[in-house]
Each structure stands twice: as structure tokens, then as C-alpha cells.
Amino acid sequence: MDHAHHHAHHAQDHQHSAPVAGAQLNATAFRATLHCLSGCAVGEVLGMILGTAWGLSNGATVALSVLLAFAFGYTFTFLPLLRSGMALRSALAVAFAADTASITLMEIVDNAIMLVIPGAMGAGLDEVLFWGSLALSLVLAGAAAFPLNRFLIQRGQGHALAHAEHSH
């Protein structure tokens, strides 16, 4: 399913006037978390690869990864909104409102895990320790963000804003 269709599908979930609850809330929060995690993961992995390949310090690698995670996370929400005909300023505002809390929490968890696993930040790109630690950190970041996204969506905030915009 392409990304624009993916967003359009979510919009259908939010066209109902009743609040999202129960299994539908969990499914919507899970999809929102995977969507947000996909943007974060692209940026995080790219940042870790570049930082490691360039021999950057742990701090510089984490900073690059966080910057790229936010850039890709926002872009993955922003571009479909823009393609749907939304004005540039509005699309930016919705993307920031929809993703900031989730990306922030994912980045805190992801980078904390990478920093506490012995040797993970110093491991080379050809080492299982690097890729295993990165995979584990992303899974745990997603698990941490799910309840936050669920809470925000239940209240019509967070990713629910982006989905609501698609239904107009």
C-alpha cells in the first residue's frame, strides 16, 4: 500500500463522529506508531550509519541521528498532506502537531538504548552488535511510543490531527 493511500485509509477511520475506542483505537494507534517509527527509523539508521562511517563522536552521531529522525518523521507526514492539496503552511503545522511528541519519545528511548548497550555505539557497520542494538532500540522505541500515540489519538491529538485533515 503506498504512503498516500495509507494516509487516505487512515482518514476513513477518523470520519466517524464517535470517538475512537477499544480495538479500533488500538489498531489506529498501532498504525500511527508504525508510521511514525518508519520515519524515525530511516533517519536514525541513516544517522547511525553516517556517524559511524565518518568516525563521529557518540554525541555527534546521536545528534545527527536525532536531526535526521525528525526530518524524515515530519516529511513522512508532511508530503502526503501536501500532495492531498493542503497549503504548505497548514501541512507543516499539522505535521509538527501530529508527530512531535511521538518522535521525541522514540528518539529518547532509541538513543538511550544505543548508549547503554556496551559497545553498540563503537561497533562497526559490519558488526552484528551494531545492527542488533539498533534493531532492538527501534523496537523498544516503538513500544514506548504506542501508549503515547494511543493516548493522543483518543483525545483527538497527535497523529489523529493528520488523519482528520485527510478526511476534509
Buried (B, 14 or more C-beta within 10 A) or exposed (E): EEBBEBBBEBBEBBEEEEEBEEEBBBEBBBBBBBBBBBBBBBBBBBBBBBBBEEEBEBEEBBBBBBEBBBBBBBBBBBBBBBEBEBEEEEBBBBBBBBBBBBBBBBBBBBBBBBBEBEEBBEBEEEBEBBBEBBEBBBBBBBEBBBEBBBBBBBEEBBBBBBBBBBEE
